[in-house]
Amino acid sequence: MVSLIEAARICQKLGQMEFNRGSHGEARASYEDGKKYIQRAKGTGKASPETSQILSEIETSLRKLPREE
């Protein structure tokens, strides 16, 4: 079974691949999914020091995406 933190990291990597393909909407959705997994991990008390780092990286990636029109 995949942990919530691992799922967030997978969403982050998927978002990066989608961004590189030019699929910015799909990348945004993947990053948002990753953020949800992080929030769930924090809510269940399963957050690790790595959790904050992953969340920061995801939020930085979201800010780099072009604005939706």
N, C-alpha and C positions, 0 to 999 in steps of 0.2 A: 504494500500500500504506500502511496506517495504522501509525504507530509505536506501540510499547508505551505510551509516555507519552500519546499522543493517545487510545488505547483506554481508558486509565485515566481520562482527563478525560471521555470519553463515558460511561463507567460512573458517574462522579460525577454528571453532569448527569441521567442516567436515574434514578439513585437519588433525586435531588431531586424530579423529577417524580412518581415513585412515592410518595414521602413525602407530597407535597402532595395526592395523590389518596387518601391514607389506606391505601395498600398497604405497610404497614411491613415485612412479610416479604419482599416483592419488593425494596423499597429496600435492606434489609440484604444481600440476595444480590448486588445490583448493586454496592454499596459494597465487599463482600468480593471480588468479581471485580476491581474497580479496584485493590484492595490487591495482588492476585496479579500484575496487570500491572506494578505498581510494583516488586514484588520481583523479577520476571523482568528488568526493565530494569536494576535494580541488579546482578543476577547476571551480566548480559552486558556490564556496563561502559558501558551507554548512558544512565546516569543523568545528569541535568542539575541545576542548582540548583533548577529548577522542580519536580523530582521530590519533594524533601523537603516542599515547600509543598503539593503535591497530596496527598501521604500524610497530612500533618497535617490538611488540610481533610476528607479522607475519614474519618479517625479521629474527628474532632470530630463529624461527621455521624452516625457510628455510635453515639457516646455519647448523642446527642440522641434516638435512637430509643427507644420504650418497650420495656421488658424483655419477652421472650417468656415466655409462661406455659405 
